[in-house]
């Protein structure tokens, strides 16, 4: 309690720690079969549910159920067992929804990767086709240049030798 007003400790952290201590104390008193003392600590927790993590909430519901069962109040115990069952169902639903969302995101990412890979493959194929076309054009130009050069040489030789016609 001396730490409660300490400005370096976040209030949420303090409350969560205090809640855990109350759960431990209630558990200890229940192990000694002192249900009245256990119920006092559990009653302190009733307004602190927002500071409990899911393990502490499970302990909270099960300790309340156990305390009321020991105290001879099976109806109250059943209420907390039902609350525990509802809480666990909410956790399960939350986990299922989170898993579904993660799966959906993974599927979407996979589709985007497939699309990106396909586009890269198409671009690579176009580059290869354009390079082959360029090499072909260079080869055709080189052959045409060689043939043209041959004709020019033939024409030049014929002019030197006394003129003739180009065929």
Protein Blocks (a to p, Z undefined) as FASTA:
>chain_A
ZZmmpmkbcfklmmmmmmmmmmmmmmmmmmnopaklmmmmmmmmmmmmmmpcfklmmmmm
mmmmmmmmmnopaklmmmmmmmmmmmmmmmmmmmmmmmmmmmmmmmmmmmmmmmmmmmmm
mmmmmmmmmmmmmmmmmmmmmmmmmmmmmmmmmmmmmmmnnpaadZZ
